[in-house]
Amino acid sequence: MNLSGVNTGPLRAGDRVTLTDGKGRRKSIVLRDGATWHTTKGAVSHDDLIGGPEGVTVTSVGGAQYLAFRPLMSEFMVSMPRDAAVIYPKDAAQILMWTDIFPGARVLEAGVGSGALSLALLRAIGPEGRLHSYERRQQFADVAAKNVETFIGGEHPAWTLTVGDLVEAIEDEPIDRAILDMLAPWECIDAVAERMVAGGVLTCYVATATQLGRVADTFRAHGGFTEPHLTETTVRDWHAEGLAIRPGHGTSGHTGFLAIARRLAPGQLAPMRKRRPSPGAYGPDYNGPRPRNIPEELGGATRSES
């Protein structure tokens, strides 16, 4: 079993293949001996692909041509079965880089969804690492486990999937990196911080600006993390054909925000911010966590109070 999920050589029965037509439309199928894929342009026999190389063109009985490749992980992520929304490749790539996932890392993931990010994390940490994923819903966990097994070809020895609430189910084990993809990640920051090594990285993935603000202020109020780095990513396709060079139509806009912070050493507190908050940022209408590193008259806590 190839733990990376990458297979090479001739196509075999059981392989997942992406067929792309002349208009760029894609269809994912699993090759079976003697099976047939039916389209509006006629049928395509699986046997025409089995035993041959990938990167070939197969023609339906109606004359339509399709290009056949094994899917890249990014393609599998967006086409795999799902019950929960997936983290798209553009965000998964940013998470791997900003969270500094490395081979052999001990990683915690909370909010598995359909397993898209789990796949990316498992490939990055390799067989010597450890990924402990937590998911509150059994239904989502089952789908994620099936997707990971489908892509890799079996169970990954570095992966543990626990069904339960993170705060209640979290194991007492050291954590190098952590990713929280959930509705209220601020509720879990204390639990993760207790187990994260000094210098570790915690990334929270949230959908809305109000969630982003709550996460950022929770990091600040905790005091044991660096000032969070807040970001989102958009990707724009381009069309380049002769002199016709312009933005394409396939722009991928907002899907989520990232809040990234590093764990300080035990007993250390984040330095006081020298930049004052915007006027009204922590006024009477604000009812979230009060950061300890803003002036006391604006509602923050002083070091002596902590």
N, C-alpha and C positions, 0 to 999 in steps of 0.2 A: 504493500500500500504506500502510495506517494503522499506524504502528509501535506505537501504544498497544494495538492489538488490539480497539479499540472500533469497531463498525460501527453506523451509523444508517440511517434510511430504510427503504424496503420490504424485506421478506425476499426473498432471492435464492437460487437454486439454488447449493449449495455452502456455505451458511450453516449453522452449528451452532445448533440450537434446543433449549431445554429445555422439555419438556411436563410440566405438573404437574396431577395429578388432584385430586379433591375431598378426598382424605385427605392431601394434601401429598406424595405419592410422585412422584418425578421420574424422567424418562427423557430422555436426551440423544440426539438424532438429527441426521444431516446431511441437509439437504433435497436431493432429486434430482427432476428433471423426470419426471413419470409414476410415481414410486415410491409405495409404500404401507407404512405402519407398522402391523403387526398386533398386536393386543392381545387379551386374553381378553374384552374388551367390544366386539370388532369392530375393523374396520380404519379407519385415518385416512389420507386421501390427502394426499400432500405438496403436490399442486397446490392444495389448499384454503388453504394457507399462503403459497405462493410468490406474490409480487407484492403481498401485503397488509402491513399494519403489524404490528409485534410488539405484544404486550400484548393479543392477541385470544383469544377462546375458540373452539376447534374441537371439533366433535362427531363421535364415531365412529359407524359404522353401527349399533352397538348402543345408542346413546344416551348413552354416557359423554362427559363434557365435560373438556377439557384446556386449561389456560392456556398460551399459547406466548410465550416470551421468548428473545432471544439470551442466552446465559449470561454472568453476571458473571465476572470473573477468579477470584473466590473459589470460584464454582461449578465452573468449568472445572478448577481445581486438584484438587478432590476427585473428579472424574469422569473425568479424562483417563487414557489407558492408562499403565500403570506396570509396571516390573520391580523397582524399588526403592521403599521407602517414601518418601512425600512429606513435605515440611514443610507442615503445615496452615496455613490462613489466619491463625489466631490467633497462631501463632508467627512467621509471615512478617511480619505487621503489627508485632509487637514488634521484630523484627530490623531492619526498615526505620527505625523510630524510634530505637532505642537505638544503632544503628550510624551514625545520622545520614546516611543516603544522600541525596544531593542531585543536582540536574541538573548534568551535566558531570563527575561524580565518576569517578575511576579506581578501579575495584573489582575485587578478587580474590575468587573463590569457589572453594572446594575441596570436592568431594563433591557433584556435581551431582544425583545420583539420577535422578529422572524429570523434572526441569526446573521444578518448581513455584516454587522460590525464584528461579530464573533469570528467570522471567517477571516477578515482582514487581520484581526489581532492574532489569531492562531498562526497565520503564515508569518507574521512579523516576529513573534517570540520563538518560533521553532520548537523542536521536540524537547529542548532543555529548559524551556520556560514553563510558566504555569499561568493558566487563565482560569479564574474562578468567577463564573457568571451567576447572577441572581435574577430570578424572574418571579413576579408575584402570581402570575396566572399559569396554571398547568397547561392550558390550551396553547398559549404562546410558546411555552417551553418545549412542548412536543413538536410543534412546527419547526422551531429553531434547531432542535436536535436532528430532525429528519433532514433539514436543508444542509446542515454541516456534514452529516454522514453521506448525503448524496454527492456533494461536491468533492469531498476528500476520498470517499470510497470506503468509509468505515468510521469507527469511533476514534477520536483523537486522544492519545494518551496524556496530553498536557491540559486537557479541558475537563473541568468539573462544573456541572450545571445544577444549581440548587433552586428549588421552588420555595419561595417564601419571601417575607418582607425583609429587606436588607438589614435594618436596624435590629431586628429580632434574630435573624438567621446568620448574621455575619460571623465567620470563624475568627478565632484569635490567632492570626497569622500575619507575618510581615508583608507589607504591600509596597512595591516600587512605584507603580503607576495605577491610576484608577480613572474610570470613565463612568459618569452617572448620566443615564438617558432616561429621565422619568419626569413626572408632572411636578414634583416638589423636591428637587435634589438637595435643597437647603436643609431638609429634615435629616439628611444622612451625613452631612459634612463632619459632625462631631465623631460619629462612629468610625468613619474612614480615617479621620485625622489621628485617632488613638492608635491605629495600626500601621500608619504610613511612616516609612523611614524618612529621616531628615534628608532633604533634597529631592524627595519624591514629587511627582506631578499629579495633580487632580484636575480633570477636565469635566465640566458639566455641559451637556447638550440640551438646550431648551428651545421651545418654538416661538415664544412671544417676548416682547421687550419688557413687559412687567415681570416675567419670570427671570429674565436676565438681570434686572435691577435687584431683585430679591436675592439672587445668588451672589451677586457682587457685594452687596452690603453684608451678607452673612459671612463671606470670607473676611471682610474688614472687621466685623464685630468679633469674630473668633480670635483674631490677633495672631494666630500661629501660621498664617500663610502670607506670601508676598501679595502685593497689590495685584488683583486679577487683571489679566489681559483679556479684553472682550472683542470678539470679532464675528463676522459672518462672511460667507463666500458666495460669489455669483460667478457663473461660467457662461461665456458667450461664444457660440460657434461662429466660424467665419467661412465665407464662400470665396474661393479664388479660382477663377477660370479665365485665362487670357487677360484682357484688360478689365474684366468685371471682378473687382475685388471689393468686397463689402461685408458687413456683419451678416451672419446667417440668421435663419428664423428660429433656430433651436437654442435660444437662451434659457439657461437654468437659473432662475432667480432665487428668492429667499426660500430656504427650507428649514433653517434653524440657526441659532446663535451658539457660540462657544465661549465659555468662561474658563480660563486656565490660570492656575496658581500653583506655586511650589511650597512645599512643607518646610517650615523652619525647624531648627534644632529644638529639642525639648527645653522648655523654660525660656525660650526667646520670644520676644514680641516684635511685631512689625513696627518699623520706625514711624514716628508721627508724620503725617503728610504735611508738606510745606505749602501745598496749593490748597487754597480755601475752596470748599464746595460752592457750586452755583447758588445764587440767592434763592431761597425758598426750597432748596433740595431736601432739607430736613425740617421743614416748617411744621405748623400745627396739623396739617392734613396728612402728614407722613406717619404711618403706623407700622412700618417694618422694623427690622433689626437696626439698632443704633450703633454705627461704627465707633470703635474706641479711638480711632485716630483722626478725629475731626475736633475742632474747638468745642470745649465743654458748653459754651453758651448756645451752640447749635444742636445740643441734644446728645453729644457723644460722651463716652466715658473716659475719664482720665486714667493714667496708668495706675495710680494709687487705688482707684476704685476697683480695679480688676485683681 
